[in-house]
Amino acid sequence: MSGATHTRAVVAMSLGGLLFGFDTAVISGVTDALRSNYGLSEAGLGLAVSAALWGTLVGALFSGAPGDRWGSLAVLRVIGFLYVVSAIGCAVATTLTGFVAFRLLGGLAIGASSVLVPVYIAEISSAKRRGLLVGLFQFNIVAGILIAYLSNYLVAQAIAPDIAWRWKLGVAAVPAALFLILLTGLPQSPRWLSARGRSNEADRAAVRLGLDAIPAGESGGTGRLDWRLHATPILLAVAIGLFNQLSGINAILYYLNDIFAAAGFTGVSGDVQAIAIGVANLIATVIGMGVIDRVGRKPLLIGGGIVTAIALAGVALVYMGAASPALLLPLLILFIAAFAMSQGAVIWVYLSEIFPTDVRARGQAIGSATHWVANAVLSFAFPLIAQFDRALPFWGFAAAMLLQALLVWRFFPETRGRDLEAISADLTKRTIA
């Protein structure tokens, strides 16, 4: 029974990652329909598409405190309900205002998921398998993106064009409902219960989840995220969230078709490009998950930073005319693969490991919110900079990745195979007020 409960908990949380990826990508298949059905200008379309991104930022910023107060699991049940309401609401919305409101709800769910799902998985996982199990969240984000592309294609083939876009959006209610069902009956994190002095409940939860023992809660916790106590993990969280986006990953994915078109690939299908990049992303994510608990977090970040820098510099050289345009797709695939095996595999794992239990969700929220703010800023700035110099953004991304490799080598502690309590004890600076 205990093994089955633990497996169901991991599957449920991983499904939260799939919803994250699906809801993020599904909008790509309905932009034309939104434009025609709501009579949108380009600015109106931008508002409709970006609503989820702003909701994501809000969800990431403000889900940490309730997660620490009521437990990640309790808040995730609310998040599952928001996913269902968002999917159905977007599918049936008759006005732009309604559509934007429901997309905003979906964004709130995505942002909160990026904080609370890794926290819960980390707290119910053994030290030797934590990287793999938390990494399932990232794998399912990638899988959710691919499933959204496939779902959009299948719905378009099966449903009349005038209503197909509504079905594309509404399909997300199915995995969202499954997510809610799987959460039913799961216990709260034993670590969270123990940190709040609920030792009997923690013991029962540990038995249900098949955990051998509950580590004693960290002593001296105040229940507040405090710069004096948590400066080191806060800085690490901001750094890994920031560098994740300074790699250029989302800016490149958002503007992939423009990137190819600017290099003269007018005859290359956008669908084929997306599939090639998406498959490379998925395969590399699986590899990263397989080695993160053996190789460690630091070597992946350092090695990935160097390889991504090389690939990005190669792309810049293509735009400068110093390298053949035929190298563009291989270089971008190399970049995506290196990113997925390093930053992609590590970010959510590392963020879930470096804060004490009593502030873990709020700490995760800092890293996640940094990630989403940088995503919004860079995605806005990329086309503005690229219109003056196509190579310049890629030189900037390459330089950032080399800087990341240096900073990780010099300052980041390795967390592989260590108990969460030992990690936070090393990183938490305790001073007398």
Secondary structure by P-SEA (a helix, b strand, c coil): caaaaaaaaaaaaaaaaaaaaaaaccccccaaaaaaaacccaaaaaaaaaaaaaaaaaaaacaaaaaaaccaaaaaaaaaaaaaaaaaaaaccccaaaaaaaaaaaaaaaaaaaccaaaaaaaacccccaaaaaaaaaaaaaaaaaaaaaaaaaaaaccccccaaaaaaacaaaaaaaaaaaaccccccaaaaaaacaaaaaaaaaaaacccccccccccccccccccccaaaaaaaaaaaaaaaaaaaaaaaaaaaaaaaaaccccccaaaaaaaaaaaaaaaaaaaaaccccccaaaaaaaaaaaaaaaaaaaaaaaaccccccaaaaaaaaaaaaaaacccccaaaaaacccccccaaaaaaaaaaaaaaaaaaaaaaaaaaaaaccaaaaaaaaaaaaaaaaaaaccccccccccaaaaaaaccccccc
